[in-house]
Amino acid sequence: MKPLTGRRVLVWLGGFFGLIITTNAIFITEAVKTFRGEDEQKPYLQGVQYNHTLAHRAEQARLGWRASIDARRMAAGQVEILVELRRPDGSPETGARLAGELRHPADEYRDQPLSFSQVSSGRYEAKAQAAPGNWDVLVSNREGAPFQAIRRVWVH
C-alpha cells in the first residue's frame, strides 16, 4: 500500500468534488430543459389583464349561475364530462355555448380541449380520453354572459 501523501489527498478531494459538480450540472441542465417553471404561457399578459378578469368574475357573481361538474368513465374507455348549469332560482340554464379544458394537474402536455353539447335542459356533456387520476375541468361560456367554473375530479 502506498503512503498517503498531500498530493494524493488533493487528487482524491479534486475527484470527489469534480464528480459532485458534474452530477449537479447534469441534473440542473435536465431540469431546466424539461420544465420552464411557469404554468401560463404568457404570465405577464395574464397579470396585465387581471382587472378584466376581476370584472368578469363580478359579472358572473351578479348573474348567479351555479354549475356542478362531474366525470365518469364510459364502457368504451372514454371519459364523459357532465356539467349542470343552473340560474339563481334553480331553473336550468339552456342555450349556453360552453367550451372547456381537461387539465392534468402536473403535466400540461396532457391537457386537452373540451367541446360541450347540450344533452338536456341545463345539462351539457363532453367526451375525452384521460388516464385514471386527478384532473381539473375548466368550463367557460364561449359567448354571451361571462361564466367560468373549475373543479378537480377523480377519473377511475
C-alpha contacts under 8 A as a table, 3 or more apart, distances in Angstrom:
res1	aa1	res2	aa2	distance
4	L	8	R	6.35
4	L	9	V	7.11
5	T	8	R	5.21
5	T	9	V	6.39
6	G	9	V	5.16
6	G	10	L	6.18
7	R	10	L	5.08
7	R	11	V	6.33
8	R	11	V	5.12
8	R	12	W	6.29
9	V	12	W	5.11
9	V	13	L	6.11
10	L	13	L	5.17
10	L	14	G	5.99
11	V	14	G	5.08
11	V	15	G	6.03
12	W	15	G	5.11
12	W	16	F	6.07
13	L	16	F	5.07
13	L	17	F	6.16
14	G	17	F	5.39
14	G	18	G	5.81
15	G	18	G	4.98
15	G	19	L	6.09
16	F	19	L	5.28
16	F	20	I	6.41
17	F	20	I	4.98
17	F	21	I	6.04
18	G	21	I	5.18
18	G	22	T	6.04
19	L	22	T	5.16
19	L	23	T	6.09
20	I	23	T	5.21
20	I	24	N	6.15
21	I	24	N	5.13
21	I	25	A	6.08
22	T	25	A	5.09
22	T	26	I	6.28
23	T	26	I	5.21
23	T	27	F	6.28
24	N	27	F	5.13
24	N	28	I	6.00
25	A	28	I	5.20
25	A	29	T	6.03
26	I	29	T	5.22
26	I	30	E	6.23
27	F	30	E	5.25
27	F	31	A	6.07
28	I	31	A	5.09
28	I	32	V	6.15
29	T	32	V	5.34
29	T	33	K	6.16
30	E	33	K	5.14
30	E	34	T	6.16
31	A	34	T	5.42
31	A	35	F	6.08
32	V	35	F	5.58
32	V	36	R	6.04
33	K	36	R	7.00
38	E	41	Q	7.50
38	E	43	P	7.84
39	D	108	E	7.95
40	E	43	P	5.45
42	K	45	L	5.60
42	K	46	Q	6.35
43	P	46	Q	4.96
43	P	47	G	6.20
44	Y	47	G	5.14
44	Y	48	V	6.34
45	L	48	V	4.99
45	L	49	Q	6.21
46	Q	49	Q	5.24
46	Q	50	Y	6.30
47	G	50	Y	5.18
48	V	51	N	7.52
49	Q	52	H	5.31
49	Q	53	T	6.49
50	Y	53	T	4.92
50	Y	54	L	6.25
51	N	54	L	5.01
51	N	55	A	6.26
52	H	55	A	5.12
52	H	56	H	6.34
53	T	56	H	5.12
53	T	57	R	6.27
54	L	57	R	5.07
54	L	58	A	6.22
55	A	58	A	5.12
55	A	59	E	6.26
56	H	59	E	5.12
56	H	60	Q	6.13
56	H	146	P	5.86
56	H	147	F	7.70
57	R	60	Q	4.98
57	R	61	A	6.15
57	R	146	P	7.65
57	R	147	F	7.76
58	A	61	A	5.08
58	A	62	R	6.22
59	E	62	R	5.01
59	E	63	L	6.31
59	E	145	A	7.93
59	E	146	P	6.78
60	Q	63	L	5.14
60	Q	64	G	6.30
60	Q	65	W	7.01
60	Q	145	A	7.48
60	Q	146	P	5.80
60	Q	147	F	5.61
60	Q	148	Q	7.86
61	A	64	G	5.06
61	A	65	W	7.46
63	L	87	R	7.70
63	L	88	P	7.48
64	G	87	R	6.27
64	G	88	P	5.06
65	W	85	L	6.83
65	W	86	R	5.59
65	W	87	R	4.70
65	W	88	P	5.83
65	W	147	F	7.74
66	R	85	L	5.82
66	R	86	R	5.19
66	R	87	R	6.42
66	R	88	P	7.15
67	A	83	V	6.51
67	A	84	E	5.44
67	A	85	L	4.54
67	A	86	R	6.29
67	A	149	A	6.90
68	S	83	V	5.62
68	S	84	E	5.20
68	S	85	L	6.77
69	I	81	I	7.23
69	I	82	L	5.71
69	I	83	V	4.62
69	I	84	E	6.66
69	I	137	V	7.73
69	I	151	R	6.64
70	D	81	I	5.89
70	D	82	L	5.17
70	D	83	V	6.58
70	D	153	V	6.70
71	A	79	V	6.61
71	A	80	E	5.56
71	A	81	I	4.49
71	A	82	L	6.02
71	A	153	V	6.54
71	A	154	W	7.44
71	A	155	V	6.56
72	R	79	V	5.63
72	R	80	E	5.41
72	R	81	I	6.78
72	R	155	V	6.38
72	R	156	H	7.35
73	R	77	G	6.15
73	R	78	Q	5.88
73	R	79	V	4.40
73	R	80	E	6.14
73	R	155	V	6.85
73	R	156	H	6.57
74	M	77	G	5.43
74	M	78	Q	5.57
74	M	79	V	5.94
74	M	80	E	6.69
75	A	78	Q	7.52
77	G	129	Q	7.54
78	Q	127	K	6.47
78	Q	128	A	5.74
78	Q	129	Q	5.09
78	Q	130	A	7.12
79	V	127	K	5.60
79	V	128	A	5.26
79	V	129	Q	5.89
79	V	130	A	6.43
79	V	155	V	7.63
80	E	125	E	6.71
80	E	126	A	5.83
80	E	127	K	4.61
80	E	128	A	6.62
81	I	125	E	5.45
81	I	126	A	5.17
81	I	127	K	6.08
81	I	128	A	7.81
82	L	123	R	7.16
82	L	124	Y	5.87
82	L	125	E	4.62
82	L	126	A	6.82
83	V	123	R	5.81
83	V	124	Y	5.11
83	V	125	E	6.20
84	E	92	P	7.72
84	E	122	G	5.58
84	E	123	R	4.57
84	E	124	Y	6.34
85	L	92	P	6.01
85	L	93	E	5.50
85	L	94	T	7.94
85	L	122	G	5.15
85	L	123	R	6.46
85	L	124	Y	7.94
86	R	89	D	7.79
86	R	90	G	5.48
86	R	91	S	5.55
86	R	92	P	4.42
86	R	93	E	5.07
86	R	122	G	6.50
87	R	90	G	5.30
87	R	91	S	5.48
87	R	92	P	6.11
87	R	93	E	5.84
88	P	91	S	7.47
92	P	121	S	5.98
92	P	122	G	4.30
92	P	123	R	7.80
93	E	96	A	6.99
93	E	121	S	7.09
93	E	122	G	4.75
94	T	118	Q	7.88
94	T	121	S	5.66
94	T	122	G	4.94
94	T	123	R	7.97
95	G	118	Q	7.51
95	G	122	G	7.95
96	A	141	N	6.65
97	R	116	F	7.51
97	R	117	S	7.77
97	R	141	N	5.64
97	R	142	R	5.61
97	R	143	E	6.60
98	L	115	S	7.05
98	L	116	F	5.56
98	L	117	S	7.52
98	L	139	V	6.62
98	L	140	S	5.62
98	L	141	N	4.60
98	L	142	R	5.71
99	A	113	P	7.79
99	A	114	L	5.88
99	A	115	S	5.06
99	A	116	F	5.75
99	A	139	V	5.86
99	A	140	S	5.60
99	A	141	N	6.29
99	A	142	R	6.14
100	G	113	P	5.94
100	G	114	L	4.72
100	G	115	S	6.42
100	G	116	F	7.53
100	G	137	V	7.17
100	G	138	L	5.23
100	G	139	V	4.24
100	G	140	S	5.92
101	E	111	D	6.94
101	E	112	Q	5.68
101	E	113	P	4.34
101	E	114	L	5.04
101	E	137	V	5.97
101	E	138	L	5.20
101	E	139	V	6.70
102	L	111	D	5.60
102	L	112	Q	5.30
102	L	113	P	6.21
102	L	114	L	6.61
102	L	135	W	6.62
102	L	136	D	5.87
102	L	137	V	4.82
102	L	138	L	6.49
103	R	108	E	6.81
103	R	110	R	6.99
103	R	111	D	4.43
103	R	112	Q	6.62
103	R	135	W	5.71
103	R	136	D	4.94
103	R	137	V	6.26
103	R	138	L	7.56
104	H	107	D	5.49
104	H	108	E	6.13
104	H	110	R	5.98
104	H	111	D	5.71
104	H	134	N	7.11
104	H	135	W	4.96
104	H	136	D	6.24
105	P	108	E	7.40
105	P	134	N	7.19
105	P	135	W	6.19
105	P	136	D	6.61
107	D	110	R	5.82
107	D	111	D	7.47
108	E	111	D	5.29
112	Q	128	A	7.81
114	L	126	A	6.05
114	L	127	K	7.19
114	L	128	A	7.16
115	S	126	A	5.70
115	S	127	K	7.90
116	F	124	Y	5.89
116	F	125	E	5.12
116	F	126	A	4.64
117	S	124	Y	5.35
117	S	125	E	5.58
117	S	126	A	6.60
118	Q	121	S	7.36
118	Q	122	G	7.27
118	Q	123	R	5.82
118	Q	124	Y	4.27
118	Q	125	E	6.53
119	V	123	R	5.81
119	V	124	Y	5.56
119	V	125	E	6.79
120	S	123	R	5.14
120	S	124	Y	7.13
130	A	155	V	7.74
131	A	155	V	7.41
132	P	154	W	7.48
132	P	155	V	4.99
132	P	156	H	4.94
133	G	154	W	5.52
133	G	155	V	5.23
133	G	156	H	6.57
134	N	152	R	6.65
134	N	153	V	5.75
134	N	154	W	4.63
134	N	155	V	6.29
135	W	152	R	5.58
135	W	153	V	5.43
135	W	154	W	6.36
135	W	155	V	7.20
136	D	150	I	6.81
136	D	151	R	5.64
136	D	152	R	4.26
136	D	153	V	6.16
137	V	150	I	5.50
137	V	151	R	5.39
137	V	152	R	6.18
137	V	153	V	7.17
138	L	148	Q	7.27
138	L	149	A	5.89
138	L	150	I	4.43
138	L	151	R	6.81
139	V	148	Q	5.57
139	V	149	A	5.23
139	V	150	I	6.24
140	S	146	P	7.60
140	S	147	F	5.32
140	S	148	Q	4.22
140	S	149	A	6.46
141	N	144	G	7.08
141	N	145	A	7.12
141	N	146	P	6.17
141	N	147	F	5.27
141	N	148	Q	6.68
143	E	146	P	7.51
